[in-house]
Amino acid sequence: MAFAVGPAGNLGLRLVFSKTPEPSLTYGLLSIQAAAKQAFSDSLIDSIVGYTTLTLFFRPLVLDRERAQRWLEEQAEQIGSLADALATSCRTVTLPVLYHPSVAPDLEWLAEHQNLSVDNVIERHSKTPYFAYATGFAPGFCYLGTVDERLATPRLSTPRANVPAGAVAVADRQTAVYPCASPGGWRLIGACPTPLFDLHSDPAALLSVGDTVKFEPISMDDFRTLQARQDKA
């Protein structure tokens, strides 16, 4: 598997694989990330797994770039076996979702645009287990794939100024849940009453890279009950 290791600013190194993103690659990157935290425990500040990348950030004045690069290259060469060791240990998270036009302004549009019924959109979106490839954009926002090709749709040409927390959205072959109110350009097809980010929880983010996520359709009554329960918490 082709890869390259190069600088990421003055204090970082980035491992990049020339490969289409897939769960096995992510598992391998997660394994290398975990090993890096032990190998560089006194010097590593942070590490980030992307779709096909791992970036390590080191403390000032302590980075031995040549040693760290050699270590990364050695790990990358055995990424296949590292991935196999981690694949069975990652979580499955089930999220309740209300698929209804009152909370999903693009649900009916997507059905019409793709020549599907609303029920068929819901079935196609909720029957697929999604893999958490990366986090970003906002705390707790997790990029999930891969969406059924019949539901693939481009982002809005003009993003909405305010997307509510819990909005379930699709863009291209990805899906996600907005963890907090924010601007956003993805198509909104549902609403999740389960908080995805809470500073009072440990960890604060509900979803992590490597998780499998399933969406479970719920009724309006169940949605209101779960929402009320969260409001009281």
Number of C-alpha atoms within 10 A of each C-alpha: 11 9 14 14 19 13 14 13 9 11 18 21 22 21 22 19 19 11 12 8 15 14 19 18 23 27 27 25 31 24 20 21 21 12 13 18 16 10 13 14 11 11 16 20 15 13 19 17 22 19 21 20 20 22 20 23 19 22 13 12 8 11 18 11 16 9 9 19 18 12 14 21 15 11 19 22 13 13 21 16 12 20 20 15 12 17 18 9 11 13 14 15 15 13 19 20 27 26 27 19 16 12 18 19 14 18 24 18 17 22 19 13 11 14 12 15 14 19 13 13 22 22 13 15 23 19 13 15 18 23 24 24 26 22 20 11 11 13 16 21 21 27 23 24 24 18 21 15 10 15 23 17 18 13 15 12 8 9 13 13 10 12 20 17 19 21 24 25 23 27 18 17 16 22 26 21 26 29 25 20 14 14 13 19 18 26 25 27 29 25 27 26 22 20 19 21 21 15 9 7 9 9 11 14 18 18 22 21 23 24 23 20 21 19 20 17 21 16 13 14 10 15 20 13 13 15 16 12 12 12 9 6 6
